[in-house]
Amino acid sequence: MTVTRARVAVTAVFFLNGAVFSAWYSRLPAIASDLALSPGELGLALLGAPAGLLIAQPLVGATIARRGSRAVLGLMPLLFAAVVLPGIAFDLASLVVALIVVGAANGALDIAINAQGLVVERSAPAPLFSSLHAGFSFGALAGALLAGLIAALGVAPLPHLAAVAVAGAAIALALESWLLPDRHAADPRARRLARPSWRLAALGTIAFCALLAEGAVFDWSALYLDLEAGASAGIAPLGLAAFSLTMGIGRLGTDRALARWGAARVARAGAGLAAVGIGAALASAAPAGAIAGFGVMGLGLAAVFPLTLRAASTPTMLAAVSSVGYLGFLLGPPLIGLAAEAADLRLALVAVCAACLVAAGLAGRLPADGKHR
C-alpha cells in the first residue's frame, strides 16, 4: 500500500510538473508580443533558463545524493510559484531574470522527482519508471490545452500563470506525505559530482539531444505554427498538445517494450521515429500536417529520456545525466531562436532532427536488456 500510494504521488507530481511549466511555455507568444520581442530577443531571454539551471544543479544534485529527494520535494510550492515571474516581466532584462529563476526551479524539481521515481521503482516488483514520466506528458498536454483555451478567451498571461501556480502548490502540499523516504538511497559522504567516464558522457549526450528536441517543441512549436504555418492563437498550442499526448501514450507502453526488446533497441527506434516526426512537421506548410508531425515526434521521444535515466547507477550519476539533459532542454531552444534570427525558424529547427539522429546513434550505450543498471 505504501508503494502504491508513493507511485500515485510521484505520478501526480510528474503531472503537476508538466502542467505548471507547460503553462508558461504555451503563453510565450503572448509574452513575446506584449514585450514586443523579436525571435532573436526571445531566444536571448530564454538563455536565462539554462543559466538558472547551471546555478542550481550542483547544489540540488549534492543535496539529493546526500540527503535524498524529499529534501528538495518539500520545496515544491515555492518551485511552482516561479512560473508567475514571466507573466510580470516588463522588458527584456526582467524576462531574463524571471527565466533564470524558472530554470532553477524547474531543474531542481525535475532531478528530485526523477530520483524519487527511481526509489519507488526499486521498491516495486516490476519496472514502472517510464509510466511515471507519462504523468509529465499528460500534465503538459493538460497545461497546453488549458493555455490554448485561455489564450483564445483573451486572458492575459499573469492571472493565468498565477492561478496555475496556486493550484500546483496546493496539490503538491497534499501529496508530500505520500512520498517514500529515501534515506537508504542517500549517503552523507556521497561524492558531490559523478565520476567522469565514457559511459557517463554517452548517457549525458543522449539525454542532452532528447531533451533539446523536447525543449524545442515546448518553446517553439506554438511560434512555428503561428509564424510558419499560419495557425490562429487558439490552434498554435495544439502542436505541443499533440506532442504531449502521444508522448504520454508512448510512455505508458515503454515499460512493456523494455521487457521485450531491451533499452537500447527501444531508445534507438524511438529517437529515429522522432527524427521522422520533426522532419514531417517542418515539411508541412499547413497547421494540421505540422501538428501531426509533432505528434509522431512525441511518440518517438517517449522512451528515450526515461530509459537514459534508468541506466544511471548512482544518485550522483542520475543527477549528472539529468543535469546535462535539462541543459539541452533549456539551452537548445534559445540557440534555435538565435539561429532563426539569422536565417528562419523552419531552417533553425532542422538542428532538432539532427539531435534525434545523434541520440539514435548513441542508444547502443544503454543496456541491451530491460534491467536497471
Backbone torsions as a table, in degrees:
resi	resn	phi	psi	omega
1	MET	NA	-38.8	179.2
2	THR	-63.0	-44.2	179.5
3	VAL	-66.2	-38.8	179.1
4	THR	-62.8	-45.7	178.3
5	ARG	-64.0	-38.9	178.5
6	ALA	-64.5	-39.8	178.2
7	ARG	-62.9	-42.5	177.5
8	VAL	-61.6	-44.3	-178.3
9	ALA	-64.5	-45.0	-179.3
10	VAL	-65.1	-42.9	177.0
11	THR	-59.4	-42.1	179.9
12	ALA	-65.0	-38.7	179.0
13	VAL	-69.2	-38.9	173.1
14	PHE	-58.6	-42.7	178.1
15	PHE	-60.6	-47.0	179.4
16	LEU	-62.1	-41.2	178.7
17	ASN	-57.9	-47.5	178.6
18	GLY	-64.6	-44.3	-176.2
19	ALA	-67.5	-44.7	-175.6
20	VAL	-69.2	-47.8	-175.5
21	PHE	-78.2	-26.1	175.1
22	SER	-70.7	-21.4	179.6
23	ALA	-60.5	-46.6	-178.2
24	TRP	-76.8	-31.2	174.4
25	TYR	-60.4	-42.8	-177.6
26	SER	-69.7	-22.0	178.6
27	ARG	-93.3	7.4	178.9
28	LEU	-56.5	-41.6	178.4
29	PRO	-57.9	-41.4	-179.8
30	ALA	-69.4	-40.8	179.7
31	ILE	-64.9	-44.5	178.5
32	ALA	-62.9	-39.7	179.3
33	SER	-66.7	-43.3	-180.0
34	ASP	-61.5	-35.1	-178.4
35	LEU	-94.1	1.4	179.0
36	ALA	55.9	47.0	-178.5
37	LEU	-93.8	139.0	172.4
38	SER	-79.5	166.4	176.1
39	PRO	-55.5	-37.6	178.9
40	GLY	-67.5	-40.9	177.9
41	GLU	-66.3	-39.2	176.9
42	LEU	-64.8	-40.9	176.6
43	GLY	-60.5	-39.4	177.3
44	LEU	-64.3	-42.9	178.9
45	ALA	-61.7	-38.5	-177.8
46	LEU	-67.1	-14.6	174.4
47	LEU	-66.0	-18.9	177.3
48	GLY	-62.0	-33.7	-177.8
49	ALA	-64.8	-49.6	176.4
50	PRO	-64.7	-29.1	176.3
51	ALA	-63.1	-43.2	177.3
52	GLY	-63.4	-39.4	178.2
53	LEU	-62.2	-44.1	-178.5
54	LEU	-65.3	-31.8	177.0
55	ILE	-71.1	-42.2	-172.0
56	ALA	-84.2	-32.9	-168.3
57	GLN	-61.3	-44.5	179.8
58	PRO	-58.0	-42.8	179.4
59	LEU	-66.7	-44.3	-177.9
60	VAL	-66.9	-45.2	179.8
61	GLY	-60.8	-43.1	178.9
62	ALA	-66.1	-38.2	179.1
63	THR	-62.8	-43.9	-179.7
64	ILE	-66.8	-42.4	-179.1
65	ALA	-64.1	-34.8	-173.2
66	ARG	-97.7	-28.7	-175.1
67	ARG	-122.2	-10.1	-179.9
68	GLY	96.0	163.6	-173.2
69	SER	-71.2	-28.0	-177.2
70	ARG	-65.2	-24.6	177.6
71	ALA	-62.3	-32.8	178.2
72	VAL	-88.0	-39.3	-177.5
73	LEU	-65.5	-20.3	173.8
74	GLY	-64.9	-15.5	180.0
75	LEU	-96.0	12.1	-175.0
76	MET	-53.7	-45.0	179.8
77	PRO	-58.1	-40.4	178.6
78	LEU	-67.5	-38.9	-179.4
79	LEU	-66.4	-40.8	178.4
80	PHE	-66.0	-31.9	-178.5
81	ALA	-62.4	-21.5	-177.5
82	ALA	-61.9	-25.4	-175.3
83	VAL	-69.1	-13.1	177.6
84	VAL	-70.7	-29.7	-169.6
85	LEU	-59.7	-42.2	177.5
86	PRO	-59.8	-28.0	-179.9
87	GLY	-72.7	-18.5	179.2
88	ILE	-104.5	2.7	177.1
89	ALA	-62.9	142.5	-177.1
90	PHE	-119.9	-6.1	174.8
91	ASP	-161.4	-178.0	-176.9
92	LEU	-60.7	-44.3	-177.2
93	ALA	-63.5	-43.8	-179.4
94	SER	-68.1	-31.2	176.3
95	LEU	-67.7	-38.5	176.9
96	VAL	-59.8	-46.6	179.2
97	VAL	-61.0	-43.8	-180.0
98	ALA	-60.2	-41.4	-177.1
99	LEU	-74.9	-25.1	172.0
100	ILE	-61.0	-45.2	180.0
101	VAL	-67.9	-42.3	178.6
102	VAL	-61.0	-43.5	179.7
103	GLY	-62.0	-42.2	178.5
104	ALA	-64.0	-43.8	-178.6
105	ALA	-66.1	-45.1	-178.9
106	ASN	-64.9	-43.5	179.5
107	GLY	-63.5	-41.3	179.4
108	ALA	-63.7	-45.5	-178.5
109	LEU	-66.4	-40.4	-178.1
110	ASP	-63.8	-45.2	179.8
111	ILE	-64.2	-43.8	-176.9
112	ALA	-64.6	-42.7	-176.6
113	ILE	-74.3	-31.0	174.1
114	ASN	-67.7	-39.9	176.5
115	ALA	-62.8	-42.6	177.3
116	GLN	-64.3	-37.8	178.4
117	GLY	-61.5	-39.6	177.9
118	LEU	-69.2	-33.6	174.9
119	VAL	-62.1	-43.5	179.6
120	VAL	-65.5	-43.6	-179.3
121	GLU	-62.3	-39.7	-179.6
122	ARG	-68.7	-18.3	177.5
123	SER	-93.6	-4.2	-176.2
124	ALA	-102.5	159.2	-177.8
125	PRO	-76.5	-15.8	-175.9
126	ALA	-143.8	158.3	178.2
127	PRO	-58.3	138.6	178.5
128	LEU	-147.5	3.6	-171.6
129	PHE	-61.7	-43.2	-178.9
130	SER	-65.6	-33.8	178.8
131	SER	-67.4	-28.1	174.9
132	LEU	-64.4	-39.9	178.7
133	HIS	-65.9	-23.0	174.5
134	ALA	-61.0	-31.2	176.7
135	GLY	-59.3	-40.3	177.6
136	PHE	-63.0	-43.4	-177.5
137	SER	-64.7	-43.9	179.0
138	PHE	-69.7	-30.6	174.4
139	GLY	-65.9	-43.4	177.3
140	ALA	-63.1	-37.8	176.5
141	LEU	-60.8	-48.7	-179.9
142	ALA	-61.6	-42.3	179.3
143	GLY	-64.2	-39.4	-179.6
144	ALA	-69.5	-42.3	179.0
145	LEU	-64.0	-42.6	178.4
146	LEU	-64.4	-39.8	179.0
147	ALA	-63.9	-39.9	177.6
148	GLY	-62.2	-42.8	178.4
149	LEU	-64.2	-45.2	-178.4
150	ILE	-66.3	-39.4	177.8
151	ALA	-63.8	-41.5	179.1
152	ALA	-63.7	-28.8	178.4
153	LEU	-82.0	-5.3	177.1
154	GLY	82.1	17.8	178.9
155	VAL	-76.0	135.4	-179.7
156	ALA	-69.0	156.8	-178.9
157	PRO	-60.3	-38.8	-172.6
158	LEU	-61.1	-54.3	179.2
159	PRO	-62.5	-34.5	177.0
160	HIS	-61.7	-51.6	-176.9
161	LEU	-67.6	-34.1	177.8
162	ALA	-64.6	-42.9	179.4
163	ALA	-64.5	-41.0	179.1
164	VAL	-63.4	-42.8	-179.3
165	ALA	-64.2	-42.6	180.0
166	VAL	-64.5	-45.0	179.8
167	ALA	-62.7	-44.0	179.6
168	GLY	-62.5	-42.4	-179.8
169	ALA	-64.1	-41.4	-178.5
170	ALA	-64.4	-44.3	-179.4
171	ILE	-68.2	-39.2	179.3
172	ALA	-60.8	-40.9	178.3
173	LEU	-61.2	-38.9	-179.2
174	ALA	-69.5	-27.6	-175.1
175	LEU	-91.0	-16.6	-169.3
176	GLU	-58.1	-38.8	-176.7
177	SER	-69.6	-14.6	179.8
178	TRP	-84.7	-11.9	-178.1
179	LEU	-72.3	150.9	-178.8
180	LEU	-80.2	137.8	171.3
181	PRO	-68.5	134.7	-177.7
182	ASP	-120.0	37.2	177.3
183	ARG	-62.4	-30.6	178.5
184	HIS	-66.7	-21.9	-179.8
185	ALA	-97.7	-5.2	-178.3
186	ALA	-104.2	147.0	-177.3
187	ASP	-137.8	114.6	-179.8
188	PRO	-58.6	-19.1	-179.6
189	ARG	-99.2	5.9	-175.9
190	ALA	-62.1	149.8	175.8
191	ARG	-61.6	142.7	178.3
192	ARG	-72.4	-27.6	-179.9
193	LEU	-131.2	149.2	177.7
194	ALA	-69.4	147.8	178.7
195	ARG	-71.2	127.5	-179.3
196	PRO	-60.4	141.6	177.0
197	SER	-159.9	164.1	177.2
198	TRP	-64.9	-35.8	179.2
199	ARG	-65.0	-43.6	178.0
200	LEU	-62.8	-39.3	178.7
201	ALA	-63.5	-40.9	179.9
202	ALA	-66.8	-45.1	178.9
203	LEU	-63.0	-41.4	178.7
204	GLY	-63.0	-39.0	179.5
205	THR	-66.8	-42.3	177.0
206	ILE	-60.3	-46.8	-179.7
207	ALA	-62.3	-41.6	179.6
208	PHE	-60.3	-48.1	-178.3
209	CYS	-65.7	-43.0	-178.7
210	ALA	-63.4	-44.5	-177.3
211	LEU	-81.2	-23.1	169.7
212	LEU	-60.3	-45.3	179.2
213	ALA	-63.9	-43.1	179.5
214	GLU	-64.9	-43.8	179.5
215	GLY	-63.4	-34.4	178.0
216	ALA	-62.1	-39.1	178.0
217	VAL	-68.1	-42.6	179.3
218	PHE	-61.5	-44.5	-173.2
219	ASP	-84.8	-33.5	-167.0
220	TRP	-119.1	-10.1	-176.9
221	SER	-63.5	-43.0	-179.9
222	ALA	-64.9	-42.0	179.6
223	LEU	-69.7	-36.0	177.5
224	TYR	-62.2	-46.9	179.2
225	LEU	-64.3	-33.2	178.8
226	ASP	-72.6	-52.0	-171.5
227	LEU	-83.2	-37.5	-173.2
228	GLU	-101.2	-28.1	-176.7
229	ALA	-110.6	-2.4	175.7
230	GLY	70.7	29.4	-179.7
231	ALA	-77.6	152.0	177.6
232	SER	-78.9	172.8	-178.4
233	ALA	-61.9	-32.7	179.6
234	GLY	-79.5	-23.7	-178.4
235	ILE	-91.1	-31.4	-174.0
236	ALA	-54.7	-39.6	179.1
237	PRO	-70.3	-7.8	-175.1
238	LEU	-72.0	-19.4	173.7
239	GLY	-63.0	-46.9	176.4
240	LEU	-65.3	-37.6	179.5
241	ALA	-62.8	-46.1	178.8
242	ALA	-63.6	-43.1	178.2
243	PHE	-58.6	-46.9	-177.4
244	SER	-68.5	-38.2	179.4
245	LEU	-62.8	-50.8	-177.9
246	THR	-69.2	-32.8	176.3
247	MET	-65.3	-42.2	178.1
248	GLY	-62.6	-44.3	178.3
249	ILE	-62.2	-43.7	179.3
250	GLY	-61.5	-39.5	-178.7
251	ARG	-70.5	-27.3	175.5
252	LEU	-64.9	-27.4	-179.9
253	GLY	-99.0	-4.1	-174.3
254	THR	-66.2	-40.8	-177.6
255	ASP	-61.6	-38.9	177.3
256	ARG	-68.1	-42.8	178.2
257	ALA	-64.4	-35.8	178.5
258	LEU	-59.7	-44.8	-179.4
259	ALA	-65.6	-29.8	-175.6
260	ARG	-86.9	-43.3	-171.6
261	TRP	-115.7	-13.0	-179.2
262	GLY	88.8	158.0	-173.5
263	ALA	-64.6	-40.5	-175.4
264	ALA	-62.7	-47.8	-178.4
265	ARG	-66.3	-42.6	-178.1
266	VAL	-64.2	-44.3	-179.2
267	ALA	-67.2	-39.9	-179.7
268	ARG	-63.7	-46.4	179.3
269	ALA	-64.8	-39.9	-179.2
270	GLY	-65.1	-45.3	-179.8
271	ALA	-64.8	-37.5	176.5
272	GLY	-64.1	-41.9	177.9
273	LEU	-64.5	-36.0	177.8
274	ALA	-62.6	-39.1	177.9
275	ALA	-62.8	-39.8	177.0
276	VAL	-63.5	-42.1	-178.2
277	GLY	-63.5	-48.2	-179.4
278	ILE	-67.6	-33.5	175.8
279	GLY	-62.3	-40.9	177.7
280	ALA	-66.0	-39.1	178.5
281	ALA	-62.7	-39.9	-178.7
282	LEU	-75.4	-25.1	179.7
283	ALA	-80.3	-14.9	-176.3
284	SER	-91.4	138.2	177.0
285	ALA	-99.8	-2.4	-177.4
286	ALA	-111.8	146.8	-179.5
287	PRO	-55.5	-42.4	-176.4
288	ALA	-62.1	-43.2	179.8
289	GLY	-66.1	-41.1	179.1
290	ALA	-65.7	-41.3	178.6
291	ILE	-62.3	-42.3	177.4
292	ALA	-61.8	-40.5	178.4
293	GLY	-62.7	-42.0	177.3
294	PHE	-64.1	-32.9	176.7
295	GLY	-64.7	-44.5	176.8
296	VAL	-62.3	-39.6	179.5
297	MET	-62.1	-42.2	179.0
298	GLY	-62.2	-40.9	178.3
299	LEU	-62.5	-40.8	-179.8
300	GLY	-68.0	-42.7	-177.0
301	LEU	-76.0	-10.9	-171.4
302	ALA	-49.6	-44.2	-172.0
303	ALA	-89.6	-20.7	-163.0
304	VAL	-65.2	-53.9	-176.7
305	PHE	-68.7	-45.9	177.8
306	PRO	-57.9	-40.7	179.7
307	LEU	-67.2	-32.2	177.2
308	THR	-67.2	-42.4	177.8
309	LEU	-65.4	-37.5	179.3
310	ARG	-61.5	-28.1	-177.8
311	ALA	-75.2	-12.0	178.1
312	ALA	-70.5	135.1	-172.7
313	SER	-100.7	-12.7	-179.8
314	THR	-138.5	159.9	177.4
315	PRO	-58.7	-37.9	179.7
316	THR	-69.7	-34.3	176.3
317	MET	-68.1	-40.8	175.4
318	LEU	-58.8	-45.2	179.8
319	ALA	-62.8	-39.1	-178.7
320	ALA	-67.5	-46.7	-179.7
321	VAL	-64.1	-43.9	179.2
322	SER	-63.4	-41.1	-179.7
323	SER	-61.9	-46.4	179.5
324	VAL	-65.1	-39.5	178.1
325	GLY	-61.1	-48.2	-178.4
326	TYR	-73.9	-19.5	169.7
327	LEU	-63.5	-40.5	174.6
328	GLY	-64.5	-39.8	179.3
329	PHE	-60.0	-37.7	-174.4
330	LEU	-97.1	-31.9	-177.1
331	LEU	-84.4	-35.4	-177.8
332	GLY	-59.4	-50.2	-177.8
333	PRO	-58.7	-41.9	175.7
334	PRO	-61.3	-37.9	178.5
335	LEU	-66.1	-35.0	174.8
336	ILE	-62.7	-39.8	177.7
337	GLY	-62.5	-41.8	178.5
338	LEU	-66.4	-38.9	176.6
339	ALA	-66.0	-37.1	178.4
340	ALA	-64.8	-33.2	177.7
341	GLU	-66.4	-37.5	-178.4
342	ALA	-78.4	-32.5	-178.3
343	ALA	-124.2	-103.0	171.4
344	ASP	-153.6	164.3	-172.7
345	LEU	-64.7	-39.7	-179.6
346	ARG	-59.8	-46.1	-179.8
347	LEU	-67.2	-38.3	-179.7
348	ALA	-62.3	-34.7	-177.5
349	LEU	-74.8	-8.1	173.6
350	VAL	-60.7	-29.8	178.0
351	ALA	-60.3	-28.8	178.8
352	VAL	-66.8	-41.3	176.5
353	CYS	-60.3	-42.2	178.8
354	ALA	-63.0	-39.2	179.3
355	ALA	-63.0	-39.8	178.3
356	CYS	-62.9	-39.4	179.3
357	LEU	-67.8	-35.9	176.0
358	VAL	-63.1	-45.1	178.6
359	ALA	-60.1	-41.3	178.0
360	ALA	-61.8	-39.8	-178.8
361	GLY	-67.3	-30.3	-177.9
362	LEU	-94.1	-3.1	-174.0
363	ALA	-62.4	-19.2	177.5
364	GLY	-64.3	-13.5	177.9
365	ARG	-77.8	-11.0	176.3
366	LEU	-79.8	161.8	-179.4
367	PRO	-58.4	140.0	179.3
368	ALA	-71.4	-26.2	177.9
369	ASP	-103.2	-170.8	-177.2
370	GLY	-95.3	9.3	-175.0
371	LYS	-81.3	149.2	176.4
372	HIS	-74.0	139.0	179.6
373	ARG	-107.2	NA	NA
